[in-house]
Amino acid sequence: MAAPAPAGAAGSPSPPPQLPSPFAELVKSPSGLEKVVLRGSRNCCVEVYLYGGQVTSWKNDNGEELLFLSTKAIFKPPKAIRGGIPICFPQFGTHGNLEQHGFARNRFWTIDNDPPPLPANPAIKAYVDLILRPSEEDLKIWPHSFEFRLRVALGPSGDLSLTSRIRNTNNDGRPFSYTFAYHTYFSVSDISEVRVEGLETMDYLDNLKAKERFTEQGDAIVFESEVDKVYLAAPSKIAIIDHEKKKTFVVTKEGLPDAVVWNPWDKKAKAMQDFGDGEYKNMLCVEPAAVEKPITLKPGEEWKGRLALSAVPSSYCSGQLDPLKVLQG
Ligand SMILES: O=P(O)(O)OC[C@H]1O[C@H](O)[C@H](O)[C@@H](O)[C@@H]1O
């Protein structure tokens, strides 16, 4: 009698990769692209596409979506998915010769089932580790060997964290430099009711004025027109206060000195094929980043950059929000 064919042999479907967390599941999305679904308590849930290593959804206990994803997003390579948290690497924006925002956001990442350990946090049960290594084609446009490990974790209170570890694996002794951003799209009720705190008095490069340097004046940042600024040496905590939704997002960043703030407003919105004309009203990008000073790694060196997001219902602070409490708490 013929021996049973091993799983994955021609003709038999290969078994889905096992994920180390029982709260993570690999599923196929309607577009045919694979995504990992992380489940937390009640309706808390995060979705991460292998395409781009991109988080596209983060829902709280009530199942309410906290990230913006365009209704016109295109889930087809080589287009990057419009919304969620695209990863900009090895280049942010046009700060170099590569395509805008580098290539990590439109490559297929794989599941990394045996990553080098990260500091243990037994409270985190739902997580996934992904890895990106350059292909032969990638090496032609950026001639450096690297390992980019990304852990996406959903904490017990619904917090979302992304930890990136980038290692130089060049074996020719050459260092490399890169810029980076977690291009986070937050879902907001109405952009003209949103305030960003933590960036006032900071210096920034204005992408709308040929990257000229200015100093932010006055109070919290509010939005009345297109904004595309790179805040330099921004604090490790930034708050996005959505008055209408009575919600405050707290963005915590580590290893990432800068913070980009972007809203395309009406004209640019119309010019983007994968973005609804009026959608600029319901989104704001606040992007922990390393832009002004590229990061340089020698062979064998590793860099770590972390983003942690939480959404606090601002009912307790509505109208009497003490931003310092949020930012320093
Ligand atoms: O359209 P994308 O390539 O995704 O870029 C969207 C935006 O990303 C960042 O926030 C940049 O600062 C903007 O200049 C850019 O327009």
The ligand as an SDF file (V2000), in Angstrom:
LIG
                    3D

 16 16  0  0  0  0  0  0  0  0999 V2000
    0.4470   58.2750   -0.7290 O   0  0  0  0  0  0  0  0  0  0  0  0
    1.5370   57.7130    0.1470 P   0  0  0  0  0  0  0  0  0  0  0  0
    2.7580   57.3340   -0.6390 O   0  0  0  0  0  0  0  0  0  0  0  0
    1.0400   56.5600    0.9690 O   0  0  0  0  0  0  0  0  0  0  0  0
    1.9730   58.8460    1.1300 O   0  0  0  0  0  0  0  0  0  0  0  0
    1.0620   59.5010    1.9390 C   0  0  0  0  0  0  0  0  0  0  0  0
    1.7520   60.5820    2.7780 C   0  0  0  0  0  0  0  0  0  0  0  0
    2.6540   59.9800    3.6470 O   0  0  0  0  0  0  0  0  0  0  0  0
    3.3510   60.8300    4.5780 C   0  0  0  0  0  0  0  0  0  0  0  0
    2.5520   61.2470    5.6040 O   0  0  0  0  0  0  0  0  0  0  0  0
    4.0510   61.9510    3.8530 C   0  0  0  0  0  0  0  0  0  0  0  0
    4.5640   62.9090    4.7680 O   0  0  0  0  0  0  0  0  0  0  0  0
    3.1550   62.6170    2.8480 C   0  0  0  0  0  0  0  0  0  0  0  0
    3.9090   63.5390    2.0810 O   0  0  0  0  0  0  0  0  0  0  0  0
    2.5050   61.6040    1.9340 C   0  0  0  0  0  0  0  0  0  0  0  0
    1.6420   62.2530    1.0230 O   0  0  0  0  0  0  0  0  0  0  0  0
  1  2  2  0
  2  3  1  0
  2  4  1  0
  2  5  1  0
  5  6  1  0
  6  7  1  0
  7  8  1  0
  7 15  1  0
  8  9  1  0
  9 10  1  0
  9 11  1  0
 11 12  1  0
 11 13  1  0
 13 14  1  0
 13 15  1  0
 15 16  1  0
M  END
$$$$
